[in-house]
Amino acid sequence: MVLPLKLPLGTSEFRKFRQSDTYYADKTDLIRELIDLPQDAVLFPRPRRFGKTTNLSMLRAFFGKHSEDLSGLFAGLAIWQAGPEYRAHFGRYPVISLSFKEVKAATWDECRSAIAIALSRGFAEHEELLSEAKLSAGERRLVQAIVDRQPLTSDTAAALTDLSAILHRHHGQPALILIDEYDTPILSGYQYGYLDQVSLFFRNLLSGALKDNRHLFKGVLTGVLRIGRENLFSGLNSIITHDLMDRRFATAFGFTEDEVEQLMVRLGHPEVLPELRAWYNGYNFAGQTIYNPWSVLSYAANPERGFVPYWVQTSSDDALRGLVLQRAFYVLPEFQRLLLGQTIEKPISDHVTLRELHNSPDGIWSLMLHAGYLKYLKVRTDPAEARLYAELCIPNQEIRYVFVQSVLSWIASSEQGTQPLDELLAAMLKGDTEVFGSRLFDLALRVLSFQDTAGPETEKVYQAFALGLLVKLLPRYEVDSNRESGLGRYDVLALPKEAGQPGVVLEFKVADTPSAAAVRRALREALTQIAHKGYGERLRQRGAAPILCYGVACHGKQVWVQRGGSSAIHGAPLRKPARTGRKATGPKRSSRPAAKTSH
């Protein structure tokens, strides 16, 4: 008989887990490793919902001085069996615990207010010190000002240093400083334009507390990223980062294969393990296979719902979304390859430099790797470039869903959501050139950059742009580019998985000018190339019906579409020929019908 099992959803508090007999995957060996660590301060960057907050509450319960005996919380766990030299640290240190996970503000003033609230909550736990005679008048004013959530001043940056000194003097032991989601305010600063102010504040706050602080026992920070080159850790030589590529602490966050298997056995559902692996595992933490704990527990709590993407419903990824929107056309071909189950090799770094994200298209890969959207299979170092390269792929079915649903909706973001993209794809498959051209023009205006559509790579930019849009046709279609069909290499092809469904060929050409004559010339060249090179051959072999051939002309952010067999042109407005100033001698008849245009 399988007994009901309480699952830790809705709380991250270690004490509640243990006191209510809730399921807990034993991560207390993190305590032993932290004690053995020679450095005073450590940063753990991990994706969201991987147990960082729970681990910090576990450290607090073990190391902190409490009014009650909490040793029962650790009975039977790894740390209690590790030896007396580790148990000697139990209940010994005063703790300063701060969380910045809710500090998400659109302005620096709002951010400062949210930081003041976070500091106040941490300091309020030591408010009794205000009655101690050992405090100087200045110390008492500092603590009281922060508890009262008064506006931040230059003195506030020294708050952690001063409080650790007060606690050390009062308790006779140095302080343990725990800071959860330290990077959330900094990412908001990057997103909303106050990065300089928030970086300066946290540089001063952390430097004073974690560098050469004789009142510090250990400092532990968590976040999604290691923010680099923002002067954030300037001078902090003592802090060490253990990211998802480091063997030490590799299993401290997330669920291991054994932990997931044991959980499913206890729930009485060992038969779901193969599908559970496909949906939620796949992360590589220094050679260890790690599952997303939030998704596994969410499934375990509601198995009747089946396997659904739980993580994306909770993850906060505004910075990633902003980066993808701004640099989308650089990475769309790679997204397409990833969604087809392929791997890509890209340069990565153990830190993310926010100031360089706009100028470095490669920065997105480090961001997506550390944020949990990609996993690495293997890494190599290029000695000549002194750079680290990683073979990257989508870790599991849940994240594949994120790519299809979220990334494409970011690219097509508007007040109507994904409606313009849905309308574009439906019109393209029906041969409705008017709607297809109109929506393609609208999305190009919204997503693409003037700078990158004005150079010699314009055709490639549009090709990559179209590839990304068409990826939403997966898995009903195969979408690829630059492969042989007939007598040449097509630009973009959408091949149906089933015979009798529409197939699409797209051929791109750059118009010299946005004039009607230049646009018609580019479209004629594109459609002629499709016909003469036989680009539809693969579609015919697949049994596609009908086969829709589109010429696409582009100039800057303007784009026009013409379907094979039709004279109508749709997309951006066509410019009329410039007037010469000569008086017309009479009407000039044309043997060809006028082309239709549309927005």
C-alpha positions as CSV (number, residue, x, y, z in Angstrom):
1,M,0.0,0.0,0.0
2,V,1.3,3.4,-1.0
3,L,0.9,6.0,1.7
4,P,0.0,9.6,0.8
5,L,3.0,11.8,0.6
6,K,3.1,15.5,1.4
7,L,4.8,17.5,-1.3
8,P,6.6,20.8,-0.7
9,L,4.7,23.0,-3.1
10,G,3.8,26.5,-2.0
11,T,6.7,26.8,0.6
12,S,10.4,27.0,0.4
13,E,11.0,26.9,4.2
14,F,13.2,24.0,5.3
15,R,11.8,24.0,8.9
16,K,8.2,23.6,7.6
17,F,9.3,20.7,5.4
18,R,10.8,18.8,8.4
19,Q,8.2,19.7,11.0
20,S,5.2,18.7,8.8
21,D,6.7,15.5,7.5
22,T,6.8,16.9,4.0
23,Y,9.0,15.2,1.3
24,Y,12.5,16.5,1.4
25,A,15.4,15.5,-0.8
26,D,18.4,15.5,1.5
27,K,20.7,18.4,0.4
28,T,22.4,18.8,3.8
29,D,25.7,17.7,2.5
30,L,25.9,21.3,1.2
31,I,26.6,22.2,4.9
32,R,29.6,20.0,5.1
33,E,31.0,21.2,1.8
34,L,30.5,24.8,2.9
35,I,32.3,24.3,6.2
36,D,35.2,22.7,4.3
37,L,35.3,25.6,1.8
38,P,38.4,27.7,2.5
39,Q,36.8,30.9,1.1
40,D,34.6,33.1,3.2
41,A,32.1,33.9,0.5
42,V,30.5,31.8,-2.2
43,L,28.0,32.5,-5.0
44,F,25.7,29.8,-6.4
45,P,24.2,30.7,-9.8
46,R,21.4,28.3,-10.7
47,P,18.2,28.5,-12.8
48,R,15.1,29.7,-11.0
49,R,13.0,27.1,-9.1
50,F,16.0,24.8,-8.5
51,G,15.9,25.0,-4.7
52,K,18.1,27.9,-3.9
53,T,15.8,29.5,-1.3
54,T,15.2,26.2,0.4
55,N,18.9,25.6,0.7
56,L,19.5,29.0,2.3
57,S,16.7,28.3,4.8
58,M,18.4,25.0,5.6
59,L,21.7,26.7,6.2
60,R,20.0,29.2,8.4
61,A,18.3,26.4,10.4
62,F,21.6,24.6,10.9
63,F,24.1,27.4,11.6
64,G,21.8,30.0,13.3
65,K,21.4,30.7,17.0
66,H,17.8,30.0,17.9
67,S,15.7,30.3,21.0
68,E,14.6,26.7,20.5
69,D,16.4,23.4,19.8
70,L,16.2,22.6,16.1
71,S,18.5,19.6,16.1
72,G,15.5,17.3,15.5
73,L,15.1,18.9,12.0
74,F,18.4,17.2,11.0
75,A,17.9,13.8,12.5
76,G,18.6,11.1,9.9
77,L,20.0,13.6,7.4
78,A,23.5,13.5,5.9
79,I,25.0,16.3,7.9
80,W,24.0,14.7,11.2
81,Q,26.0,11.6,10.2
82,A,29.0,13.5,8.9
83,G,30.9,13.7,12.2
84,P,31.2,15.7,15.4
85,E,33.5,18.3,13.8
86,Y,30.6,19.4,11.6
87,R,27.9,19.1,14.3
88,A,30.0,21.5,16.3
89,H,28.9,24.3,14.0
90,F,25.2,23.6,14.7
91,G,23.3,26.6,16.3
92,R,26.5,28.6,16.7
93,Y,26.3,31.8,14.6
94,P,24.1,34.9,14.3
95,V,22.5,35.0,10.9
96,I,21.7,38.0,8.6
97,S,19.2,36.8,6.0
98,L,18.1,38.9,3.1
99,S,16.0,38.2,0.0
100,F,15.9,40.4,-3.1
101,K,13.7,38.1,-5.2
102,E,10.8,40.6,-5.1
103,V,12.8,43.6,-6.0
104,K,11.5,44.1,-9.6
105,A,11.0,47.8,-10.2
106,A,10.7,50.0,-13.3
107,T,12.5,53.0,-11.9
108,W,15.5,53.5,-9.6
109,D,13.3,55.3,-7.0
110,E,10.9,52.3,-6.9
111,C,13.9,49.9,-6.7
112,R,15.4,51.8,-3.8
113,S,12.1,51.6,-1.9
114,A,11.9,47.8,-2.5
115,I,15.6,47.4,-1.4
116,A,14.8,49.3,1.8
117,I,11.9,46.9,2.5
118,A,14.1,43.9,1.9
119,L,16.8,45.3,4.2
120,S,14.2,46.2,6.8
121,R,12.9,42.6,7.0
122,G,16.4,41.2,7.5
123,F,17.3,43.8,10.2
124,A,14.0,43.5,12.0
125,E,15.0,40.0,13.1
126,H,17.7,41.7,15.2
127,E,15.6,44.6,16.5
128,E,16.2,43.5,20.1
129,L,19.7,44.8,19.7
130,L,18.4,48.3,19.9
131,S,17.9,47.8,23.7
132,E,21.5,46.7,24.2
133,A,23.7,49.2,26.0
134,K,26.7,48.1,23.9
135,L,25.4,49.9,20.8
136,S,26.7,53.3,20.2
137,A,24.3,56.1,19.3
138,G,25.3,55.9,15.7
139,E,24.8,52.1,15.5
140,R,21.4,52.4,17.1
141,R,20.3,55.1,14.6
142,L,21.5,52.9,11.7
143,V,19.6,49.8,12.8
144,Q,16.5,51.8,13.6
145,A,16.5,53.7,10.3
146,I,16.7,50.5,8.3
147,V,14.1,48.7,10.4
148,D,11.8,51.8,9.8
149,R,12.4,51.5,6.1
150,Q,13.8,55.0,5.8
151,P,15.2,56.0,2.3
152,L,18.6,54.6,1.4
153,T,21.6,56.8,2.0
154,S,25.3,56.5,1.5
155,D,25.5,55.0,5.0
156,T,23.1,52.2,4.0
157,A,25.7,50.5,1.8
158,A,27.7,49.8,5.0
159,A,24.7,48.3,6.7
160,L,25.7,44.6,6.4
161,T,29.2,45.4,7.6
162,D,28.0,47.3,10.6
163,L,25.3,44.8,11.6
164,S,27.8,41.9,11.3
165,A,30.1,43.7,13.7
166,I,27.2,44.4,16.1
167,L,26.2,40.7,16.0
168,H,29.7,39.5,16.5
169,R,30.2,41.7,19.5
170,H,26.9,40.7,21.0
171,H,27.0,36.9,20.4
172,G,30.8,36.4,20.5
173,Q,30.7,34.6,17.1
174,P,31.0,36.0,13.5
175,A,27.9,36.3,11.4
176,L,26.6,34.1,8.6
177,I,25.3,36.3,5.8
178,L,22.7,34.8,3.4
179,I,21.5,36.7,0.3
180,D,18.9,35.2,-1.9
181,E,18.5,36.3,-5.6
182,Y,21.0,39.0,-5.4
183,D,20.8,39.6,-9.1
184,T,17.1,40.3,-9.4
185,P,17.4,44.1,-8.8
186,I,20.4,44.3,-11.1
187,L,18.6,42.6,-14.0
188,S,15.7,45.0,-13.5
189,G,18.2,47.8,-13.6
190,Y,19.5,46.5,-16.9
191,Q,16.0,46.1,-18.3
192,Y,14.7,49.5,-17.3
193,G,17.8,51.7,-17.6
194,Y,19.1,52.2,-14.1
195,L,21.9,49.7,-14.2
196,D,24.6,52.2,-13.1
197,Q,22.8,53.2,-9.9
198,V,21.8,49.7,-8.8
199,S,25.2,48.2,-9.6
200,L,26.9,50.9,-7.6
201,F,24.7,50.3,-4.6
202,F,25.2,46.5,-4.6
203,R,28.9,46.8,-5.2
204,N,29.3,48.9,-2.0
205,L,26.8,46.8,0.0
206,L,28.6,43.5,-0.9
207,S,32.1,44.7,-0.9
208,G,31.9,45.9,2.6
209,A,30.2,42.8,3.9
210,L,32.2,40.1,2.1
211,K,35.7,41.5,1.6
212,D,38.1,41.4,4.5
213,N,35.3,41.4,7.0
214,R,36.6,39.9,10.3
215,H,33.0,39.7,11.6
216,L,32.0,37.3,8.8
217,F,31.8,33.5,9.3
218,K,30.5,32.7,5.8
219,G,28.7,34.6,3.1
220,V,26.4,32.7,0.7
221,L,24.8,34.4,-2.3
222,T,22.3,32.9,-4.8
223,G,21.1,34.1,-8.1
224,V,20.4,33.0,-11.7
225,L,23.6,34.7,-13.1
226,R,27.0,35.8,-12.2
227,I,26.9,39.4,-13.2
228,G,30.4,40.2,-14.6
229,R,32.3,43.4,-15.4
230,E,29.7,45.7,-13.8
231,N,32.2,46.5,-11.0
232,L,29.8,44.5,-8.8
233,F,32.4,42.2,-7.3
234,S,35.2,44.8,-7.6
235,G,38.0,43.8,-5.3
236,L,36.1,40.7,-4.0
237,N,39.0,38.3,-4.5
238,S,37.7,36.1,-1.6
239,I,34.4,35.3,-3.3
240,I,34.2,32.1,-5.3
241,T,31.6,31.1,-7.8
242,H,30.3,27.5,-8.1
243,D,28.2,27.5,-11.3
244,L,26.5,24.5,-13.0
245,M,29.9,23.5,-14.6
246,D,31.7,23.0,-11.3
247,R,31.9,19.5,-9.8
248,R,31.8,20.7,-6.2
249,F,28.2,21.4,-5.1
250,A,26.9,19.8,-8.4
251,T,24.1,17.9,-6.8
252,A,23.2,20.5,-4.1
253,F,20.5,22.1,-6.3
254,G,17.9,20.3,-8.3
255,F,16.9,16.6,-8.1
256,T,19.3,13.8,-9.1
257,E,18.2,10.8,-11.0
258,D,18.2,8.7,-7.8
259,E,16.1,11.3,-5.9
260,V,13.5,11.4,-8.7
261,E,13.3,7.6,-8.9
262,Q,12.8,7.3,-5.2
263,L,10.1,9.9,-5.2
264,M,8.2,8.2,-8.0
265,V,8.5,4.8,-6.2
266,R,7.2,6.4,-3.0
267,L,4.2,7.8,-4.9
268,G,3.5,4.5,-6.5
269,H,4.2,5.6,-10.1
270,P,7.6,4.1,-11.1
271,E,6.1,3.4,-14.6
272,V,6.1,7.2,-15.5
273,L,9.9,7.6,-15.2
274,P,10.7,7.3,-18.9
275,E,8.3,10.0,-19.8
276,L,9.2,12.1,-16.8
277,R,12.8,12.0,-17.9
278,A,11.8,13.2,-21.4
279,W,9.9,16.1,-20.0
280,Y,11.9,17.4,-17.0
281,N,15.5,16.1,-16.9
282,G,18.4,16.6,-19.2
283,Y,20.3,19.3,-17.3
284,N,24.0,18.7,-17.0
285,F,25.6,20.0,-13.8
286,A,29.2,19.0,-14.1
287,G,28.4,15.6,-15.5
288,Q,25.5,15.0,-13.1
289,T,22.0,14.6,-14.6
290,I,19.8,17.0,-12.8
291,Y,16.0,17.5,-12.9
292,N,14.0,20.7,-12.5
293,P,12.6,20.1,-9.0
294,W,9.7,22.5,-9.4
295,S,8.4,20.7,-12.4
296,V,8.9,17.2,-11.0
297,L,7.0,18.1,-7.8
298,S,4.3,19.9,-9.7
299,Y,3.7,16.8,-11.8
300,A,3.8,14.6,-8.7
301,A,1.1,16.7,-7.0
302,N,-1.2,16.5,-10.1
303,P,-0.3,13.4,-12.1
304,E,-3.8,13.4,-13.6
305,R,-3.0,16.6,-15.5
306,G,-0.2,14.7,-17.3
307,F,3.1,16.3,-18.3
308,V,2.8,20.0,-18.8
309,P,5.4,22.9,-18.8
310,Y,5.2,24.0,-15.2
311,W,8.5,25.9,-15.0
312,V,7.7,28.5,-17.7
313,Q,4.5,29.4,-15.8
314,T,6.6,30.7,-12.9
315,S,10.0,31.7,-14.4
316,S,10.8,35.4,-14.5
317,D,12.8,36.0,-17.7
318,D,12.2,39.6,-18.7
319,A,15.9,40.2,-19.4
320,L,16.1,37.2,-21.7
321,R,12.9,38.2,-23.5
322,G,14.2,41.7,-24.0
323,L,17.5,40.4,-25.4
324,V,15.8,38.0,-27.8
325,L,13.5,40.8,-29.1
326,Q,16.4,43.1,-29.7
327,R,18.7,40.6,-31.3
328,A,16.3,38.0,-32.6
329,F,17.4,37.9,-36.2
330,Y,20.9,36.9,-35.2
331,V,19.9,33.8,-33.4
332,L,16.7,32.6,-35.2
333,P,18.6,30.0,-37.4
334,E,20.1,28.5,-34.2
335,F,16.7,28.4,-32.5
336,Q,15.4,26.5,-35.6
337,R,18.3,24.0,-35.4
338,L,17.7,23.5,-31.6
339,L,14.0,22.8,-32.1
340,L,14.9,20.2,-34.8
341,G,16.8,18.4,-32.1
342,Q,20.2,19.4,-33.3
343,T,23.1,20.9,-31.3
344,I,25.0,24.1,-31.8
345,E,28.5,25.1,-30.6
346,K,28.8,28.6,-29.2
347,P,31.3,30.6,-27.1
348,I,30.1,30.8,-23.5
349,S,31.3,32.5,-20.3
350,D,30.9,31.8,-16.6
351,H,29.5,35.3,-16.2
352,V,27.1,37.5,-18.1
353,T,28.2,41.0,-18.9
354,L,25.0,43.1,-19.1
355,R,26.6,46.1,-20.7
356,E,27.8,44.0,-23.6
357,L,24.5,42.2,-24.4
358,H,23.4,44.8,-27.0
359,N,26.7,44.7,-28.8
360,S,27.6,41.0,-28.6
361,P,25.2,38.5,-30.2
362,D,27.1,35.7,-28.5
363,G,26.1,36.9,-25.1
364,I,22.6,35.4,-25.4
365,W,24.0,31.8,-25.2
366,S,25.7,32.3,-21.9
367,L,22.5,33.9,-20.6
368,M,20.3,31.1,-21.8
369,L,22.6,28.4,-20.5
370,H,22.8,29.8,-17.0
371,A,19.1,30.6,-16.9
372,G,18.2,27.0,-17.7
373,Y,17.0,27.3,-21.3
374,L,19.8,25.3,-22.7
375,K,22.2,22.6,-21.5
376,Y,25.7,21.8,-22.5
377,L,26.8,18.4,-23.7
378,K,30.5,19.1,-23.7
379,V,32.9,22.0,-23.6
380,R,36.3,22.8,-25.2
381,T,38.8,25.5,-24.8
382,D,40.2,27.3,-27.8
383,P,43.8,28.3,-26.8
384,A,44.2,30.7,-29.7
385,E,41.1,32.7,-28.7
386,A,41.3,31.9,-25.0
387,R,37.6,31.2,-25.1
388,L,35.4,28.4,-23.9
389,Y,33.0,26.8,-26.4
390,A,30.1,24.6,-25.5
391,E,28.0,22.2,-27.5
392,L,24.4,23.3,-26.6
393,C,21.0,21.7,-26.9
394,I,17.5,22.0,-25.5
395,P,17.5,20.0,-22.3
396,N,14.0,18.4,-22.4
397,Q,10.4,18.5,-23.7
398,E,9.3,21.2,-21.3
399,I,12.0,23.7,-22.5
400,R,11.3,22.7,-26.1
401,Y,7.7,23.8,-25.4
402,V,9.1,27.1,-24.0
403,F,11.0,27.7,-27.2
404,V,8.1,27.1,-29.5
405,Q,5.5,29.0,-27.5
406,S,7.5,31.7,-25.7
407,V,10.4,32.6,-28.0
408,L,8.1,32.9,-31.0
409,S,5.6,34.9,-29.1
410,W,8.4,37.3,-28.0
411,I,9.4,37.7,-31.7
412,A,5.8,38.5,-32.7
413,S,5.0,40.4,-29.5
414,S,2.3,43.0,-29.9
415,E,-0.9,44.1,-28.2
416,Q,-2.6,41.1,-30.0
417,G,0.0,38.6,-28.7
418,T,0.8,36.0,-31.3
419,Q,-2.2,36.7,-33.5
420,P,-0.1,38.5,-36.2
421,L,2.2,35.5,-36.5
422,D,-0.7,33.0,-36.5
423,E,-2.4,35.0,-39.2
424,L,0.8,35.1,-41.2
425,L,1.3,31.4,-41.2
426,A,-2.3,30.6,-42.0
427,A,-2.3,33.0,-44.9
428,M,1.0,31.6,-46.2
429,L,-0.4,28.1,-46.2
430,K,-3.6,29.2,-48.0
431,G,-1.9,31.2,-50.7
432,D,-3.4,34.4,-49.3
433,T,-0.6,36.8,-50.4
434,E,-2.4,39.9,-49.3
435,V,-2.5,38.9,-45.6
436,F,0.9,37.1,-45.8
437,G,2.6,40.2,-47.1
438,S,0.9,42.6,-44.7
439,R,1.8,40.6,-41.6
440,L,5.3,39.9,-42.7
441,F,5.8,43.7,-43.3
442,D,4.3,44.5,-39.9
443,L,6.5,42.0,-38.0
444,A,9.7,43.1,-39.9
445,L,8.9,46.7,-38.8
446,R,8.5,45.6,-35.2
447,V,11.4,43.2,-34.8
448,L,14.2,43.9,-37.3
449,S,16.8,46.7,-37.0
450,F,17.5,49.4,-39.6
451,Q,21.2,48.9,-39.0
452,D,21.2,45.2,-39.8
453,T,18.8,45.4,-42.7
454,A,20.8,48.0,-44.5
455,G,24.1,46.2,-45.0
456,P,25.3,43.4,-47.3
457,E,23.8,40.7,-45.1
458,T,20.2,41.9,-45.6
459,E,19.1,38.8,-47.5
460,K,20.6,36.5,-44.8
461,V,18.9,38.6,-42.0
462,Y,15.5,38.1,-43.7
463,Q,16.1,34.5,-44.3
464,A,16.9,33.9,-40.6
465,F,13.9,36.0,-39.7
466,A,11.6,33.9,-41.8
467,L,13.1,30.7,-40.4
468,G,12.3,31.7,-36.9
469,L,8.7,32.6,-37.8
470,L,8.1,29.3,-39.6
471,V,9.5,27.2,-36.7
472,K,6.0,27.5,-35.1
473,L,4.9,25.1,-37.8
474,L,6.8,22.3,-36.0
475,P,6.2,19.5,-35.5
476,R,3.7,19.3,-38.4
477,Y,6.3,20.6,-40.8
478,E,10.0,20.3,-41.4
479,V,11.5,23.7,-41.8
480,D,15.0,24.2,-43.2
481,S,17.2,26.3,-45.5
482,N,20.1,26.4,-47.9
483,R,19.7,22.7,-48.9
484,E,19.7,21.2,-52.3
485,S,16.4,20.7,-54.2
486,G,16.3,20.3,-58.0
487,L,19.2,22.1,-59.5
488,G,20.1,24.5,-56.7
489,R,19.8,25.5,-53.1
490,Y,16.6,27.1,-51.9
491,D,16.4,29.8,-49.2
492,V,13.6,28.5,-47.0
493,L,11.4,25.4,-47.4
494,A,8.4,24.2,-45.3
495,L,7.8,20.5,-45.9
496,P,4.6,18.9,-44.5
497,K,5.0,15.7,-42.6
498,E,1.9,14.3,-44.2
499,A,1.1,14.1,-47.9
500,G,-1.7,16.3,-49.2
501,Q,-0.8,19.3,-47.0
502,P,0.5,22.6,-48.4
503,G,4.2,23.0,-49.0
504,V,6.0,26.3,-49.2
505,V,9.2,27.7,-50.9
506,L,10.5,31.1,-50.0
507,E,13.2,32.8,-52.1
508,F,14.6,36.2,-50.9
509,K,16.1,39.0,-53.0
510,V,17.2,42.5,-52.1
511,A,15.7,45.4,-54.0
512,D,18.2,48.1,-54.9
513,T,15.7,50.8,-54.0
514,P,12.1,50.8,-52.7
515,S,10.8,51.9,-56.1
516,A,8.1,49.8,-57.8
517,A,10.4,48.9,-60.6
518,A,13.2,47.7,-58.3
519,V,10.8,45.7,-56.2
520,R,9.2,44.0,-59.3
521,R,12.6,43.2,-60.7
522,A,13.7,41.5,-57.4
523,L,10.5,39.5,-57.1
524,R,10.7,38.4,-60.8
525,E,14.2,37.3,-60.2
526,A,13.2,35.3,-57.1
527,L,10.2,33.5,-58.8
528,T,12.2,32.8,-61.9
529,Q,15.0,31.2,-59.8
530,I,12.4,29.0,-58.0
531,A,11.0,27.8,-61.3
532,H,14.3,27.3,-63.2
533,K,16.1,25.6,-60.3
534,G,13.2,23.3,-59.4
535,Y,13.2,24.2,-55.7
536,G,9.8,22.6,-55.4
537,E,11.1,19.1,-56.2
538,R,11.4,18.0,-52.5
539,L,7.9,19.2,-51.9
540,R,6.6,17.1,-54.9
541,Q,8.5,14.1,-53.6
542,R,6.9,14.6,-50.2
543,G,3.4,14.7,-51.8
544,A,2.7,18.3,-50.8
545,A,-0.4,19.8,-52.3
546,P,-0.6,22.6,-53.2
547,I,3.0,23.8,-53.7
548,L,3.2,27.5,-52.9
549,C,6.2,29.4,-54.3
550,Y,6.8,32.9,-52.9
551,G,9.2,35.5,-54.0
552,V,10.1,37.9,-51.2
553,A,11.8,41.3,-51.9
554,C,13.3,43.4,-49.1
555,H,14.8,46.8,-48.8
556,G,15.7,47.9,-45.3
557,K,12.8,47.1,-43.1
558,Q,10.4,47.1,-46.0
559,V,9.3,43.8,-47.5
560,W,7.1,42.7,-50.4
561,V,5.7,39.3,-51.3
562,Q,4.5,37.8,-54.7
563,R,3.2,34.3,-55.2
564,G,4.1,32.3,-58.3
565,G,1.5,32.6,-61.0
566,S,0.1,35.9,-59.7
567,S,0.9,39.5,-60.6
568,A,-0.3,40.9,-57.2
569,I,2.4,42.3,-54.9
570,H,1.6,42.8,-51.2
571,G,3.5,44.2,-48.2
572,A,5.0,47.7,-47.9
573,P,3.6,50.5,-50.1
574,L,5.2,50.6,-53.5
575,R,6.8,54.0,-54.4
576,K,5.5,55.6,-57.5
577,P,8.2,56.6,-60.2
578,A,9.6,60.1,-59.6
579,R,8.3,62.8,-61.9
580,T,10.7,64.1,-64.5
581,G,9.1,67.5,-64.9
582,R,8.4,67.0,-68.6
583,K,4.9,67.6,-69.9
584,A,3.3,64.4,-71.0
585,T,2.4,64.2,-74.7
586,G,-0.3,61.7,-74.1
587,P,-1.3,58.6,-72.2
588,K,1.1,55.7,-72.4
589,R,-0.5,52.3,-72.5
590,S,1.0,49.3,-70.8
591,S,0.7,45.8,-72.0
592,R,0.9,44.5,-68.3
593,P,-1.8,45.0,-65.6
594,A,-0.9,47.3,-62.7
595,A,0.4,45.5,-59.6
596,K,-1.7,45.5,-56.5
597,T,-0.3,46.7,-53.3
598,S,-1.3,46.5,-49.7
599,H,-0.2,47.3,-46.2
